[in-house]
Amino acid sequence: MQIDPRTMVQLIQTQSRSAVDLSNTESRAKAETDRSLFDILLQELMRAESGDPAGQEDILSNIPWTAADLSMLSSGMMNDDSAWEGLSGLDTESFAALSQLLAARSSTSAPATPGDLEPLITQAAQKYGVSASLIKAVIETESSFNPQAVSSAGAKGLMQLMDGTARGLGVTDPFDPAQNIDAGTRYLAAQIKRFGGDEYTALAAYNAGPGRLAKLGISGDSQLMEKLELLPGETQRYIVKIAAARAKYEG
């Protein structure tokens, strides 16, 4: 993906417009740190686009987060919701750019897809018109490719289907990889269609439920980025984690 520096300018402008009026010194200091992050991101991306061969490495090395922070962020393990406030208001290109940086910093390669799942993923991708890289990213994020995975909320299998959703999709055994991948991809495709092809919004609906998005007035990626902080922290982390994982599979 070629990153237009003008997009980064828009990112900074959007961040400034969406900043909250902070009431204490500690909050103001945090806001300055957030702006510093995006200022540096802007500068380094402009250098990379100008042809500087070391640009990409500089982007990664100069972001003022530690390697551990970035690793936790891209793997969805950073549970401090305040760390995600800077993502609210990003446009989708900037969000994708940040996700690619996270993917590059946290891992040099995608985990190997179990061989027996590859044809099932390919088949579902072709059947429902969803990219294989996105399906793999969802599976990695939801279950780490463990077909027996069960969440604390009761979601089951590779794509973590809730019982009601699974039944509605005709699944008789959510732990069967073929049924789970087919149904999960079918449901994801339905969300992508529901939101006019906006995949970030579809992913938010996959995680938080389309009803929650409807209540917030989120019907596409632009509204999602504007109102990201209104969604649960889990959903915010989920979207970034999926995007970062997908970037690895597409690399």
PAZAPA-4460 file (N, C-alpha, C; in steps of 0.05 Angstrom, whole numbers, plus 32768, in hexadecimal, padded with zeros to 4 digits):
% residues 251
    n_x    n_y    n_z   ca_x   ca_y   ca_z    c_x    c_y    c_z   seq   type   mol
   8011   7FE8   8000   8000   8000   8000   8011   8019   8000     1      M     A
   800E   802B   7FED   801C   8044   7FEC   800D   8058   7FFE     2      Q     A
   801C   8064   8010   800F   8076   8023   8014   8093   801A     3      I     A
   7FFE   80A1   8014   7FFF   80BC   800B   8005   80CE   8023     4      D     A
   801A   80DE   8023   8020   80EF   803A   8009   8102   8040     5      P     A
   7FF9   8109   802B   7FE2   811B   8030   7FCE   810E   8042     6      R     A
   7FCD   80F3   8041   7FBB   80E5   8053   7FC4   80E9   8070     7      T     A
   7FDE   80E9   8074   7FE9   80ED   808F   7FE3   810A   8099     8      M     A
   7FE4   811D   8086   7FDC   8139   808E   7FBF   8139   8097     9      V     A
   7FAE   812B   8088   7F92   812A   8090   7F8F   811C   80AB    10      Q     A
   7FA0   8108   80B0   7F9F   80FA   80C9   7FA5   810E   80E0    11      L     A
   7FBA   811E   80DD   7FC1   8131   80F2   7FAA   8145   80F6    12      I     A
   7F9F   814F   80E0   7F89   8162   80E2   7F71   8156   80F0    13      Q     A
   7F6B   813E   80E9   7F54   8130   80F5   7F58   812C   8113    14      T     A
   7F71   8124   8119   7F77   8120   8136   7F74   813A   8146    15      Q     A
   7F7C   8150   813A   7F7A   816A   8148   7F5C   8171   814C    16      S     A
   7F4C   816D   8137   7F30   8174   8139   7F21   8163   814D    17      R     A
   7F29   814A   8150   7F1B   8137   8161   7F25   8137   817E    18      S     A
   7F3A   8147   8183   7F45   8147   819E   7F31   8151   81B3    19      A     A
   7F31   8144   81CA   7F1F   814C   81DF   7F2C   8161   81F0    20      V     A
   7F1C   8175   81FA   7F26   818A   820C   7F2D   817D   8227    21      D     A
   7F47   817B   822C   7F50   816C   8243   7F51   817E   825C    22      L     A
   7F4B   8173   8273   7F47   8183   828B   7F5E   8183   829E    23      S     A
   7F73   8173   829A   7F89   8173   82AD   7FA3   816F   829F    24      N     A
   7FB8   8175   82AE   7FD3   8174   82A2   7FDB   8159   8297    25      T     A
   7FD3   8144   82A6   7FDA   8129   829D   7FCD   8123   8283    26      E     A
   7FB4   812A   827F   7FA6   8125   8266   7FB2   8135   8250    27      S     A
   7FB9   814E   8255   7FC5   815F   8241   7FE0   8153   8238    28      R     A
   7FEF   8148   824B   8009   813C   8244   8004   8124   8232    29      A     A
   7FEF   8114   8238   7FE9   80FD   8227   7FE2   8105   820B    30      K     A
   7FD2   811B   8209   7FCA   8125   81EE   7FE3   812D   81DE    31      A     A
   7FF6   813A   81EC   800F   8142   81DE   801D   8129   81D4    32      E     A
   801E   8114   81E4   802B   80FB   81DC   801D   80EF   81C4    33      T     A
   8002   80EF   81C4   7FF3   80E4   81AD   7FFA   80F4   8193    34      D     A
   7FFA   810F   8195   8000   811F   817E   801C   811A   8175    35      R     A
   802E   8116   8188   804A   8111   8181   804C   80F8   8170    36      S     A
   803E   80E3   8177   803E   80CA   8168   8037   80CF   814B    37      L     A
   8021   80DD   8147   8017   80E1   812C   8028   80F5   811C    38      F     A
   8034   8109   812A   8047   811B   811D   805F   810B   8112    39      D     A
   806A   80F9   8123   8081   80E9   811B   8079   80D6   8104    40      I     A
   8061   80CA   8106   8057   80B9   80F1   8055   80C8   80D7    41      L     A
   804B   80E0   80D8   8049   80F1   80C0   8064   80F6   80B4    42      L     A
   8077   80FF   80C4   8091   8106   80BA   809F   80EE   80AD    43      Q     A
   809E   80D7   80BB   80AC   80C0   80B1   809F   80B4   8098    44      E     A
   8085   80B5   8097   8077   80AB   807F   807E   80BD   8067    45      L     A
   807F   80D7   806B   8087   80E9   8055   80A3   80E3   804C    46      M     A
   80B5   80DD   805F   80D0   80D5   8057   80D0   80BC   8046    47      R     A
   80C0   80A8   804F   80BF   808F   8040   80B5   8093   8024    48      A     A
   80A0   80A4   8021   8094   80A9   8007   80A6   80B9   7FF5    49      E     A
   80B9   80C7   8001   80CB   80D8   7FF1   80E1   80C7   7FE4    50      S     A
   80E2   80AD   7FEB   80F6   809C   7FDE   810D   8095   7FF0    51      G     A
   810D   809D   8009   8122   8096   801C   8121   8078   8021    52      D     A
   8136   8069   8018   8135   804B   801B   8133   8042   8037    53      P     A
   813B   8053   804A   813A   804B   8066   8120   8054   8073    54      A     A
   810E   805F   8062   80F5   806B   806D   80E5   8058   807D    55      G     A
   80E0   8040   8073   80CE   802E   8081   80DA   8026   809C    56      Q     A
   80F5   8021   809D   8101   801A   80B6   8100   8031   80C9    57      E     A
   8103   804A   80BF   8102   8061   80D0   80E6   8064   80DC    58      D     A
   80D2   805F   80CC   80B6   8061   80D6   80B3   804F   80EF    59      I     A
   80BD   8037   80EC   80B9   8024   8102   80CA   802B   811A    60      L     A
   80E3   8034   8115   80F5   8039   812B   80EE   8053   813A    61      S     A
   80E2   8066   812D   80DD   8080   8139   80C2   8083   8146    62      N     A
   80B0   8070   8142   8096   8072   814F   809B   8070   816D    63      I     A
   8091   8083   817D   8098   8083   819A   8088   806F   81AB    64      P     A
   8086   8057   81A1   807B   8041   81B1   8091   802C   81B2    65      W     A
   8092   801D   81C8   80A6   8008   81CA   809D   7FF0   81B8    66      T     A
   80B1   7FDF   81B2   80AB   7FC7   81A3   8096   7FB6   81B1    67      A     A
   8098   7FB5   81CC   8084   7FA6   81DB   8068   7FB2   81D9    68      A     A
   8067   7FCD   81D9   804D   7FDA   81D6   8040   7FD2   81BB    69      D     A
   8051   7FD4   81A6   8046   7FCF   818B   803F   7FB2   8188    70      L     A
   804F   7FA0   8194   8048   7F84   8193   802E   7F7E   81A0    71      S     A
   802A   7F8A   81B8   8010   7F86   81C6   7FF9   7F92   81B7    72      M     A
   7FFE   7FAA   81AB   7FE9   7FB7   819C   7FDF   7FA6   8185    73      L     A
   7FF2   7F9C   8175   7FEB   7F8D   815D   7FE0   7F72   8164    74      S     A
   7FE6   7F68   817C   7FDB   7F4E   8184   7FC2   7F50   8195    75      S     A
   7FB8   7F69   8199   7FA0   7F6E   81A7   7FA1   7F6A   81C5    76      G     A
   7FBA   7F6C   81D0   7FBD   7F66   81ED   7FBF   7F7F   81FE    77      M     A
   7FBF   7F97   81F1   7FC1   7FAF   8201   7FA5   7FB7   820B    78      M     A
   7FA0   7FB4   8224   7F85   7FB6   822F   7F7F   7FD2   823A    79      N     A
   7F92   7FE4   8239   7F8D   7FFF   8242   7F7F   800F   822C    80      D     A
   7F65   8013   8230   7F55   8020   821B   7F60   803C   8214    81      D     A
   7F6C   804A   8228   7F76   8065   8222   7F8C   8065   820D    82      S     A
   7F9A   804E   820A   7FAF   804C   81F6   7FA3   804D   81D9    83      A     A
   7F89   8049   81D7   7F7D   8048   81BD   7F6F   8061   81B5    84      W     A
   7F6F   8075   81C7   7F60   808E   81C1   7F6B   809C   81A8    85      E     A
   7F85   8099   81A3   7F91   80A7   818C   7F87   809C   8171    86      G     A
   7F7A   8084   8171   7F71   8079   8158   7F57   8085   814F    87      L     A
   7F48   8091   8162   7F2E   809C   815A   7F32   80B4   8148    88      S     A
   7F23   80B4   8132   7F25   80CB   811F   7F37   80C6   8108    89      G     A
   7F46   80AF   8107   7F57   80A9   80F0   7F46   80A3   80D8    90      L     A
   7F50   80AB   80C0   7F42   80A2   80A8   7F4B   8085   80A3    91      D     A
   7F3D   8078   8091   7F42   805B   808D   7F5E   8055   8082    92      T     A
   7F68   8067   8070   7F82   8062   8065   7F98   8065   807B    93      E     A
   7F94   8078   808C   7FA8   807C   80A2   7FA7   8064   80B5    94      S     A
   7F8E   805B   80BA   7F8B   8044   80CC   7F99   802B   80C0    95      F     A
   7F95   8027   80A6   7FA2   8011   8099   7FC0   8014   8099    96      A     A
   7FCA   802C   8096   7FE7   8031   8096   7FF2   802A   80B2    97      A     A
   7FE5   8033   80C7   7FEE   802D   80E2   7FEE   800F   80E6    98      L     A
   7FD9   8001   80DD   7FD8   7FE4   80E0   7FEF   7FD6   80D2    99      S     A
   7FF6   7FE0   80BB   800D   7FD4   80AC   8027   7FD9   80BC   100      Q     A
   802A   7FF0   80C8   8042   7FF5   80D8   8043   7FE2   80F0   101      L     A
   802C   7FDE   80FC   802B   7FCC   8113   8032   7FB0   810B   102      L     A
   8028   7FA7   80F4   802D   7F8C   80EA   804B   7F89   80E5   103      A     A
   8057   7F9D   80D8   8073   7F9C   80D2   8084   7F9C   80EB   104      A     A
   807C   7FAB   80FF   808C   7FAD   8117   808A   7F94   8129   105      R     A
   8072   7F88   8129   806D   7F72   813C   8075   7F57   8131   106      S     A
   8076   7F54   8117   807C   7F3A   810B   8086   7F3D   80EF   107      S     A
   8099   7F2D   80E7   80A3   7F2F   80CC   8094   7F1C   80B9   108      T     A
   8084   7F0A   80C3   8076   7EF7   80B2   805D   7EEE   80C0   109      S     A
   8049   7EE6   80AF   8030   7EDB   80BA   8034   7EBF   80C4   110      A     A
   8025   7EB6   80D8   8027   7E9A   80E0   801D   7E88   80CA   111      P     A
   8029   7E71   80C9   8021   7E5E   80B5   8004   7E55   80B9   112      A     A
   7FF4   7E54   80A4   7FD9   7E4A   80A6   7FDA   7E2C   80A5   113      T     A
   7FCD   7E1E   80B8   7FCC   7E01   80B6   7FC3   7DF7   809B   114      P     A
   7FD2   7DE4   8090   7FCD   7DDC   8075   7FB1   7DD3   806F   115      G     A
   7FA4   7DC6   8082   7F89   7DBC   807D   7F74   7DD2   807C   116      D     A
   7F7C   7DEA   8086   7F69   7E01   8086   7F6B   7E11   806D   117      L     A
   7F82   7E10   8060   7F86   7E21   8048   7F71   7E1D   8033   118      E     A
   7F6A   7E04   802B   7F55   7E01   8016   7F3A   7E0A   8020   119      P     A
   7F34   7E07   803A   7F1A   7E10   8044   7F18   7E2F   8043   120      L     A
   7F2E   7E3C   8049   7F2F   7E59   8048   7F2C   7E63   802C   121      I     A
   7F3B   7E56   801A   7F39   7E5E   7FFD   7F1D   7E5A   7FF2   122      T     A
   7F11   7E44   7FFA   7EF5   7E3E   7FF0   7EE2   7E53   7FFB   123      Q     A
   7EE4   7E59   8014   7ED1   7E6D   8020   7ED6   7E89   8014   124      A     A
   7EEF   7E8F   800F   7EF6   7EA9   8003   7EE9   7EAC   7FE8   125      A     A
   7EEB   7E97   7FD8   7EDF   7E98   7FBD   7EC1   7E98   7FBE   126      Q     A
   7EB6   7E88   7FD0   7E99   7E85   7FD2   7E8B   7E9F   7FDB   127      K     A
   7E97   7EAD   7FED   7E8A   7EC5   7FF9   7E96   7EE0   7FF1   128      Y     A
   7EAC   7EDF   7FE1   7EB8   7EF7   7FD8   7EC7   7F07   7FEE   129      G     A
   7ED2   7EF8   8001   7EE2   7F05   8016   7EFF   7EFC   8012   130      V     A
   7F12   7F0F   8015   7F2D   7F08   8010   7F38   7EF3   8023   131      S     A
   7F48   7EE1   8019   7F53   7ECC   802A   7F64   7ED8   8041   132      A     A
   7F72   7EEE   803B   7F83   7EFA   804F   7F72   7F05   8067   133      S     A
   7F5A   7F0F   8061   7F48   7F18   8076   7F3E   7F01   8087   134      L     A
   7F36   7EEB   8079   7F2C   7ED4   8088   7F42   7EC9   809A   135      I     A
   7F5B   7EC7   8090   7F71   7EBE   80A1   7F76   7ED0   80B9   136      K     A
   7F74   7EEA   80B4   7F78   7EFD   80C9   7F63   7EFA   80DF   137      A     A
   7F4A   7EF6   80D7   7F35   7EF2   80EA   7F39   7ED8   80FA   138      V     A
   7F40   7EC3   80EC   7F45   7EAA   80FA   7F5C   7EAC   810E   139      I     A
   7F72   7EB8   8104   7F89   7EBC   8116   7F82   7ECB   812F   140      E     A
   7F73   7EE1   812B   7F6B   7EF3   8141   7F57   7EE5   8153   141      T     A
   7F44   7ED7   8148   7F2E   7ECB   8158   7F37   7EB2   8167   142      E     A
   7F47   7EA2   815A   7F4C   7E87   8166   7F69   7E7E   8164   143      S     A
   7F7B   7E8D   8158   7F96   7E84   8153   7F97   7E69   8145   144      S     A
   7F84   7E66   8132   7F82   7E4E   8122   7F7C   7E34   8133   145      F     A
   7F70   7E38   8149   7F68   7E21   815A   7F4B   7E1B   8156   146      N     A
   7F44   7E05   8149   7F28   7DFF   8143   7F17   7DF8   815C   147      P     A
   7F25   7DF3   8172   7F16   7DEC   818B   7F14   7E04   819E   148      Q     A
   7F1B   7E1B   8195   7F1B   7E33   81A6   7EFF   7E3A   81AF   149      A     A
   7EFD   7E41   81C9   7EE3   7E4A   81D4   7EE9   7E63   81E5   150      V     A
   7EDB   7E79   81E0   7EE0   7E92   81EF   7ED0   7E92   8209   151      S     A
   7ED6   7EA5   821A   7EC8   7EA7   8233   7EAB   7EAE   822F   152      S     A
   7EA4   7EBA   8218   7E89   7EC0   8211   7E7A   7EA9   8204   153      A     A
   7E89   7E94   81FE   7E7C   7E7C   81F2   7E7F   7E7A   81D4   154      G     A
   7E8E   7E8D   81C7   7E93   7E8B   81AA   7EA5   7E73   81A5   155      A     A
   7EA0   7E65   818F   7EAD   7E4C   818A   7EBB   7E4A   816E   156      K     A
   7ED0   7E3B   816E   7EDD   7E33   8155   7EEF   7E48   814A   157      G     A
   7EF8   7E43   8131   7F0D   7E53   8124   7F05   7E71   8122   158      L     A
   7EEC   7E76   811A   7EE3   7E92   8116   7ED1   7E9B   812D   159      M     A
   7ED1   7E8C   8143   7EC4   7E93   815C   7EA7   7E9B   8158   160      Q     A
   7E97   7E88   814F   7E7A   7E8C   814B   7E6B   7E88   8165   161      L     A
   7E59   7E9B   816B   7E47   7E97   8181   7E31   7E83   8179   162      M     A
   7E26   7E75   818D   7E14   7E5F   8187   7DFC   7E68   8176   163      D     A
   7DF0   7E7F   817D   7DD9   7E89   816D   7DE0   7E8F   8151   164      G     A
   7DF7   7E9C   814D   7E00   7EA2   8132   7E05   7E89   8122   165      T     A
   7E13   7E76   812F   7E19   7E5D   8122   7E00   7E4E   8119   166      A     A
   7DEC   7E4C   812B   7DD3   7E3F   8124   7DC5   7E4D   810D   167      R     A
   7DC6   7E67   810D   7DB9   7E76   80F7   7DC7   7E72   80DD   168      G     A
   7DE0   7E6A   80DD   7DEF   7E65   80C5   7DF0   7E48   80BD   169      L     A
   7DE0   7E38   80CC   7DDE   7E1B   80C6   7DF5   7E0A   80D0   170      G     A
   7E05   7E14   80E3   7E1B   7E05   80ED   7E12   7DF1   8102   171      V     A
   7E19   7DD8   80FE   7E12   7DC3   8111   7E29   7DBC   8124   172      T     A
   7E42   7DC2   811B   7E59   7DBD   812C   7E6D   7DD5   8128   173      D     A
   7E6D   7DE8   813B   7E7E   7DFF   8138   7E9C   7DF9   813A   174      P     A
   7EA2   7DE1   8143   7EBF   7DD9   8145   7EC9   7DCC   812C   175      F     A
   7EB7   7DC8   8119   7EBF   7DBD   80FF   7ECA   7DD3   80EE   176      D     A
   7EE3   7DD2   80E6   7EF0   7DE8   80D8   7EE1   7DF0   80BE   177      P     A
   7ED7   7DDC   80AF   7EC9   7DE2   8096   7EB0   7DF3   809C   178      A     A
   7EA0   7DEA   80AF   7E87   7DF8   80B5   7E8D   7E14   80C1   179      Q     A
   7EA0   7E15   80D2   7EA6   7E2E   80E0   7EB1   7E43   80CD   180      N     A
   7EC3   7E3C   80BC   7ECF   7E4F   80A9   7EBA   7E58   8095   181      I     A
   7EAA   7E45   808B   7E95   7E4C   8078   7E81   7E60   8084   182      D     A
   7E77   7E59   809C   7E63   7E6A   80A9   7E6F   7E85   80B2   183      A     A
   7E87   7E84   80BD   7E94   7E9D   80C6   7E98   7EB0   80AF   184      G     A
   7EA2   7EA5   8098   7EA7   7EB6   8081   7E8D   7EC0   8075   185      T     A
   7E78   7EAF   8075   7E5E   7EB7   806C   7E53   7ECF   807C   186      R     A
   7E57   7ECD   8097   7E4D   7EE2   80A8   7E5D   7EFC   80A4   187      Y     A
   7E78   7EF9   80A2   7E89   7F10   809D   7E82   7F1D   8082   188      L     A
   7E7D   7F0D   806E   7E75   7F18   8054   7E5B   7F27   8056   189      A     A
   7E48   7F1D   8066   7E2F   7F2B   806A   7E33   7F46   8077   190      A     A
   7E46   7F48   808A   7E4B   7F61   8097   7E59   7F75   8083   191      Q     A
   7E6B   7F6A   8073   7E78   7F7B   805F   7E63   7F86   804B   192      I     A
   7E50   7F76   8043   7E3B   7F7F   8031   7E29   7F93   803F   193      K     A
   7E22   7F8D   8059   7E11   7F9F   8068   7E1C   7FBB   8069   194      R     A
   7E37   7FBD   806C   7E43   7FD7   806F   7E50   7FE1   8055   195      F     A
   7E45   7FD9   803F   7E4E   7FE3   8025   7E6A   7FDE   801D   196      G     A
   7E75   7FC8   8027   7E91   7FC1   8020   7EA5   7FCC   8033   197      G     A
   7E9D   7FDB   8048   7EB0   7FE6   805B   7EB8   7FD0   806F   198      D     A
   7ED1   7FC6   806B   7ED9   7FAF   807A   7EDF   7FB4   8097   199      E     A
   7EEA   7FCC   809E   7EEF   7FD2   80BA   7ED5   7FD2   80CA   200      Y     A
   7EC0   7FDD   80BE   7EA6   7FDE   80CB   7E9B   7FC2   80CE   201      T     A
   7E9F   7FB2   80B9   7E95   7F96   80B9   7EA3   7F87   80D0   202      A     A
   7EBD   7F8C   80D3   7ECC   7F7E   80E9   7EC2   7F87   8104   203      L     A
   7EBC   7FA1   8107   7EB1   7FAB   8120   7E96   7F9D   8126   204      A     A
   7E86   7F99   8111   7E6C   7F8C   8115   7E70   7F6E   811B   205      A     A
   7E84   7F62   810F   7E8A   7F46   8114   7E91   7F42   8132   206      Y     A
   7E9F   7F55   813D   7EA8   7F53   8159   7E93   7F5D   816D   207      N     A
   7E87   7F74   8167   7E76   7F81   817B   7E58   7F7D   8175   208      A     A
   7E52   7F74   815D   7E36   7F71   8155   7E2C   7F89   8145   209      G     A
   7E1E   7F85   812F   7E14   7F9B   811F   7E00   7FAD   812E   210      P     A
   7DF2   7FA2   8142   7DE0   7FB2   8151   7DED   7FC8   8160   211      G     A
   7E05   7FC3   816C   7E13   7FD7   817B   7E1C   7FEE   8168   212      R     A
   7E25   7FE7   8150   7E2D   7FFB   813D   7E15   800C   8135   213      L     A
   7DFE   7FFF   8131   7DE6   800E   8128   7DDF   8022   813E   214      A     A
   7DE1   801B   8157   7DD9   802D   816D   7DEC   8045   816E   215      K     A
   7E04   8042   8165   7E18   8058   8165   7E17   8068   814B   216      L     A
   7E06   805F   8138   7E05   806D   811F   7E1D   8069   810D   217      G     A
   7E29   8051   8110   7E40   804A   80FF   7E36   8039   80E8   218      I     A
   7E39   8044   80D0   7E30   8035   80B8   7E46   8031   80A4   219      S     A
   7E5E   803A   80AA   7E74   8037   8097   7E8E   803F   80A5   220      G     A
   7EA4   803C   8096   7EBE   8040   80A1   7EC3   805D   80AB   221      D     A
   7EB8   8071   809D   7EBC   808C   80A6   7EB0   8091   80C1   222      S     A
   7E98   8087   80C5   7E8B   808A   80E0   7E99   8079   80F4   223      Q     A
   7EA3   8062   80EC   7EB2   8051   80FF   7ECA   805F   810A   224      L     A
   7EDA   806C   80F8   7EF2   8079   8101   7EEC   8092   8113   225      M     A
   7ED5   809F   810D   7ECD   80B6   811D   7EC4   80AE   8139   226      E     A
   7EB8   8096   813B   7EAC   808E   8154   7EB9   8075   8160   227      K     A
   7ED2   8071   8158   7EDF   8058   8161   7EE1   8056   817F   228      L     A
   7EE5   806D   818D   7EE7   806C   81AA   7ECE   8065   81B8   229      E     A
   7EB7   8066   81AA   7E9D   805E   81B6   7E99   8040   81B6   230      L     A
   7EA9   8032   81A7   7EA7   8015   81A7   7EB7   8009   81BE   231      L     A
   7EB1   7FF1   81C6   7EC1   7FE4   81DC   7EDE   7FE3   81D4   232      P     A
   7EEF   7FE5   81E9   7F0C   7FE3   81E4   7F13   7FC9   81D5   233      G     A
   7F05   7FB4   81DC   7F0A   7F9A   81CF   7F06   7F9C   81B1   234      E     A
   7EF1   7FAA   81A8   7EEC   7FAD   818C   7F00   7FBE   817E   235      T     A
   7F09   7FD4   818C   7F1E   7FE5   8181   7F37   7FD5   817C   236      Q     A
   7F3F   7FC5   8190   7F57   7FB5   818D   7F54   7F9F   8178   237      R     A
   7F3C   7F95   8176   7F36   7F80   8162   7F3A   7F8A   8146   238      Y     A
   7F31   7FA1   8140   7F33   7FAC   8125   7F51   7FB0   811D   239      I     A
   7F60   7FBB   8130   7F7D   7FBF   812A   7F8B   7FA4   8127   240      V     A
   7F85   7F92   8138   7F92   7F78   8138   7F8C   7F69   811D   241      K     A
   7F73   7F6A   8114   7F6C   7F5E   80FB   7F7B   7F6C   80E4   242      I     A
   7F7B   7F86   80E4   7F89   7F95   80CE   7FA6   7F8E   80CD   243      A     A
   7FB3   7F8D   80E5   7FCF   7F87   80E6   7FD5   7F6A   80DD   244      A     A
   7FC4   7F57   80E5   7FC7   7F3C   80DD   7FC3   7F39   80BE   245      A     A
   7FAF   7F47   80B4   7FAA   7F45   8097   7FC1   7F50   8087   246      R     A
   7FCD   7F66   8091   7FE5   7F71   8083   7FFB   7F5C   8081   247      A     A
   7FFE   7F4C   8095   8013   7F37   8094   800C   7F22   807F   248      K     A
   7FF3   7F1A   807D   7FEB   7F05   806A   7FEC   7F10   804D   249      Y     A
   7FE8   7F2A   804A   7FEA   7F35   802F   8006   7F3B   8027   250      E     A
   8018   7F3C   803B   8034   7F42   8035   8043   7F2B   8028   251      G     A
***
